[in-house]
Amino acid sequence: MLFVMDPIESINILKDTTFVVMLEAQARGHEVYYCEIKNLFIKNARGHANATLVKLKKSDDYYTHGKTLTTHLDHFDIIWMRKDPPFNMDYIYSTYILELVDETQTHVINHPKGIRDSNEKLYSLHFSDFTPATLVTKSMEQLKIFVKEAGGQIVIKPLDGFGGEGIFVVKEGDFNSNVIIESITNFGSTYVMAQKFIENVADGDKRVIMINGEPIGSVLRVAAKGEFRSNFHSGGKPVKTELTEKDIEICNAVKPKLLEDKLYFVGIDIVGGLLTEVNTTSPTCVQEINFFNNTKLEEKIVNFAESLI
């Protein structure tokens, strides 16, 4: 198995989802290799990688390097695309490289085309029955009108952000609202997403991990005092939670589209019973869910990968 990811020396093994999936694969006897996007390349119309064998353990010196192979991607049975955003042109090019595999013998999780086509903000709009009122635009004037239409308060976020970065609340009558709109749209030259503010956002943002279209666990992320963003990158704290009937209804609604696009390992975000994001690049929170529920979701994740082989 090959894991395309951020530099292995930079991960937090107490929180990182990729790490526990790698550990589980290793425990089952799979050879575990890793590389960064910069180690992917095309030669003679075939995708290749400089991939390094690693041995992992839960300790301060949590990895050791083995041999480095320069090989075509079809050498691997499973390739896990686990590179964190930002979703920039390098990321897009990497999906083209990963798409050059023989799909009869090598499976990429998630499918490169599926990742490329599923902007994590915009993809939720395929399920608009379950999303807040939304506007996607470059127009500063449209955003100002939308604030009024949405009841006087909206959330604006960049389409390529992650971890809560660059998200603003805009209120009608706020002296800073025009400045925020000018800044986030770069004076009307950059697309953004605006959504009606969800009043009970303080109750938390629920992350639901889905494998092959089925929910396997969830955790609530609750914002720090004085914050509205509940992402862990923004200081949010994990809290034990359960799936509600509404959550399950949303999961059932997104399942057919996820399977159609070969998006097998996904994290959806639900706030106040509304779907806000569908995370397809490198969904996280497995370790937090395991902690609260005494589970090992990585077993189900690797089970699914093995079922593809």
C-alpha positions in Angstrom: 0.0 0.0 0.0 1.2 3.5 -0.9 0.2 6.5 1.1 0.5 9.9 -0.7 0.6 12.3 2.2 2.2 15.3 3.8 5.8 14.9 5.1 5.7 11.9 7.6 8.0 13.8 10.0 5.4 16.5 10.4 2.3 14.5 11.5 0.8 14.4 15.0 0.5 10.7 15.7 -2.0 11.3 18.6 -4.5 12.8 16.1 -3.5 11.8 12.6 -6.0 9.6 10.8 -3.5 8.5 8.1 -1.1 7.2 10.8 -3.5 4.8 12.4 -4.7 3.5 9.0 -1.0 2.9 8.1 -0.5 1.1 11.5 -3.5 -1.1 10.8 -2.3 -2.0 7.3 1.2 -2.8 8.7 -0.3 -5.0 11.5 -2.0 -7.1 8.8 1.3 -7.7 7.0 0.9 -5.2 4.2 4.1 -3.4 3.0 3.5 0.3 3.8 5.1 2.8 1.6 4.7 6.6 1.6 5.6 9.5 -0.6 4.8 13.2 -1.0 3.2 14.8 -4.1 6.6 16.0 -5.2 7.6 12.3 -5.5 5.0 11.5 -8.1 5.9 11.7 -11.8 5.0 10.5 -15.3 7.3 8.6 -17.5 6.4 7.0 -20.8 2.7 7.8 -20.2 2.7 5.8 -16.9 2.4 7.2 -13.4 5.4 6.6 -11.2 6.5 7.3 -7.6 9.7 7.5 -5.6 8.1 5.6 -2.7 9.8 4.8 0.7 9.0 1.8 2.8 8.3 2.7 6.4 8.0 0.8 9.7 5.7 2.5 12.2 5.1 2.3 15.9 3.4 4.4 18.6 6.4 6.1 20.2 8.4 9.3 19.9 10.5 7.8 17.1 7.3 6.6 15.4 8.8 5.8 11.9 11.9 4.4 10.4 12.7 4.5 6.7 13.4 1.4 4.7 14.2 1.1 1.0 13.1 3.7 -1.6 11.6 2.3 -4.8 11.3 4.2 -8.0 8.5 2.3 -9.6 5.3 2.6 -11.6 2.1 3.1 -9.6 0.7 -0.2 -10.8 3.2 -1.9 -8.5 0.9 -1.1 -5.5 -2.4 -2.8 -4.8 -3.9 0.2 -2.9 -2.9 3.9 -3.2 -4.3 6.1 -0.5 -4.5 9.8 -1.5 -4.1 11.5 1.9 -2.5 14.8 1.1 -4.1 17.6 3.0 -5.4 20.7 1.2 -4.8 23.4 0.0 -6.3 22.1 -3.2 -4.0 23.9 -5.6 -2.7 23.2 -9.1 0.0 20.9 -7.7 -2.8 18.9 -6.1 -4.8 18.8 -9.4 -1.7 17.6 -11.3 -1.2 14.9 -8.8 -4.7 13.5 -9.5 -3.9 13.3 -13.2 -0.8 11.3 -12.3 -2.7 9.0 -10.0 -5.3 8.5 -12.7 -2.7 6.8 -14.9 -3.1 3.4 -13.1 -4.4 0.1 -14.3 -7.6 0.1 -12.4 -7.9 -3.7 -12.8 -5.0 -4.1 -10.4 -4.5 -0.8 -8.5 -7.1 1.0 -6.6 -6.8 4.7 -5.5 -8.8 5.8 -2.4 -10.3 8.2 -3.1 -10.5 8.0 -6.9 -8.5 10.9 -8.5 -11.3 12.0 -10.7 -13.7 11.9 -7.8 -11.4 14.1 -5.7 -10.8 16.5 -8.6 -14.5 17.0 -9.3 -15.6 17.3 -5.7 -14.7 20.7 -4.3 -15.3 20.3 -0.6 -17.5 23.4 -0.3 -19.4 23.1 -3.6 -20.0 19.4 -3.6 -22.5 19.7 -0.8 -24.8 21.6 -3.2 -25.6 18.3 -5.0 -27.7 17.8 -1.9 -29.3 21.2 -1.6 -32.4 19.8 0.2 -30.1 19.4 3.2 -27.9 22.6 3.0 -28.4 26.1 4.3 -29.4 28.9 1.9 -26.2 29.4 -0.2 -24.7 31.9 -2.6 -21.5 31.3 -4.6 -20.3 34.5 -6.3 -17.5 37.0 -7.0 -20.0 39.9 -6.8 -19.6 42.1 -3.7 -23.0 43.6 -4.4 -24.7 40.2 -4.5 -23.1 39.3 -1.2 -24.4 42.5 0.4 -27.9 41.7 -0.8 -27.6 38.1 0.4 -26.9 39.3 3.9 -30.3 40.9 4.0 -32.0 38.0 2.3 -30.5 35.5 4.8 -31.9 37.3 7.8 -29.0 39.7 8.5 -26.2 37.3 9.2 -24.1 35.1 6.9 -20.9 33.0 6.9 -18.5 33.6 4.0 -15.7 31.2 3.2 -13.1 30.7 0.5 -13.7 27.7 -1.9 -10.2 26.4 -1.4 -9.8 26.8 2.3 -9.6 24.1 5.0 -9.4 23.8 8.8 -11.6 26.9 9.3 -9.1 29.2 7.6 -10.4 32.4 6.1 -14.0 32.1 7.3 -15.9 35.2 8.4 -19.3 36.0 9.9 -20.8 39.1 8.3 -23.7 40.9 10.0 -25.9 43.5 8.5 -25.0 46.9 9.8 -21.5 45.9 11.0 -18.9 48.6 10.1 -16.5 45.8 9.1 -18.8 44.0 6.7 -17.8 45.9 3.5 -14.1 45.4 4.4 -14.6 41.7 4.9 -16.4 41.3 1.6 -13.8 43.3 -0.3 -11.0 41.3 1.3 -12.3 37.8 0.9 -13.4 38.4 -2.8 -10.2 40.3 -3.6 -12.4 43.2 -4.7 -14.8 41.0 -6.7 -12.2 38.9 -8.5 -12.4 35.6 -6.4 -15.3 33.2 -6.0 -16.5 32.6 -2.4 -19.3 30.7 -0.8 -21.8 32.5 1.5 -24.3 30.6 3.6 -27.0 31.7 6.0 -25.7 31.7 9.5 -26.9 28.6 11.4 -28.1 29.9 14.8 -27.2 26.8 16.8 -23.7 26.5 15.4 -22.5 26.9 19.0 -23.9 23.4 19.7 -21.1 22.0 17.5 -20.2 20.8 14.1 -20.7 17.0 13.7 -18.1 15.1 11.6 -19.4 11.8 10.2 -16.9 9.4 8.8 -18.3 7.3 5.9 -16.8 4.3 4.2 -18.2 3.0 0.9 -21.3 5.2 1.5 -22.0 4.0 5.0 -21.5 6.0 8.3 -19.1 4.3 10.6 -18.6 6.9 13.4 -19.0 10.5 14.4 -17.7 13.2 16.7 -18.9 16.6 17.6 -16.5 19.5 17.3 -17.4 22.4 19.6 -16.0 25.8 19.2 -13.8 27.4 21.8 -15.2 30.2 23.9 -15.6 33.4 21.8 -15.3 31.5 18.5 -17.9 30.3 16.0 -15.5 28.0 14.1 -15.4 24.5 15.5 -12.6 23.0 13.4 -9.8 21.6 15.5 -7.3 23.8 13.6 -9.3 26.8 15.0 -9.3 25.6 18.6 -12.4 23.4 18.6 -12.7 20.5 21.1 -14.0 17.0 20.4 -17.1 15.9 22.2 -18.8 12.5 22.2 -22.0 12.3 20.0 -24.4 10.0 18.3 -26.0 9.9 14.9 -29.5 11.3 14.8 -32.3 10.2 12.4 -31.6 13.4 10.5 -27.9 12.6 10.2 -28.7 9.2 8.9 -31.2 10.7 6.4 -28.4 12.9 5.1 -25.9 10.0 4.9 -28.5 8.0 2.9 -29.0 11.0 0.6 -25.3 11.5 -0.2 -24.4 7.8 -0.6 -25.4 7.2 -4.2 -23.5 10.2 -5.4 -20.4 9.3 -3.4 -20.4 5.7 -4.8 -21.0 7.0 -8.4 -17.9 9.2 -8.0 -15.8 6.5 -6.3 -15.5 8.6 -3.2 -15.1 5.8 -0.7 -13.5 7.5 2.4 -15.4 10.7 3.2 -16.1 13.0 6.1 -19.3 15.0 6.0 -20.0 17.9 8.3 -23.4 18.5 9.7 -24.4 21.7 11.7 -27.8 22.0 13.2 -29.2 19.2 11.0 -27.8 20.8 7.8 -25.0 19.5 5.6 -22.3 22.1 5.3 -19.3 20.3 3.7 -18.3 17.0 2.1 -14.6 16.3 2.8 -13.1 14.0 0.2 -9.4 14.8 0.2 -8.1 13.6 3.6 -11.0 13.3 6.1 -9.9 13.2 9.7 -11.3 12.6 13.2 -10.9 8.8 13.3 -8.7 8.9 16.5 -11.2 11.2 18.2 -14.1 8.9 17.4 -12.1 5.9 18.6 -11.3 7.6 21.9 -15.0 8.4 22.7 -16.4 5.1 21.5 -13.7 2.6 22.3 -13.5 1.6 18.6 -10.9 1.1 15.9 -12.4 2.6 12.8 -9.2 1.9 11.0 -10.1 -1.7 11.0 -13.2 -1.0 9.0 -11.3 1.3 6.7 -8.6 -1.3 5.9 -11.2 -4.0 5.6 -12.8 -2.0 2.8 -9.5 -1.5 1.1 -8.7 -5.2 1.2 -12.2 -5.9 -0.3 -11.1 -4.1 -3.4 -8.0 -6.1 -3.9 
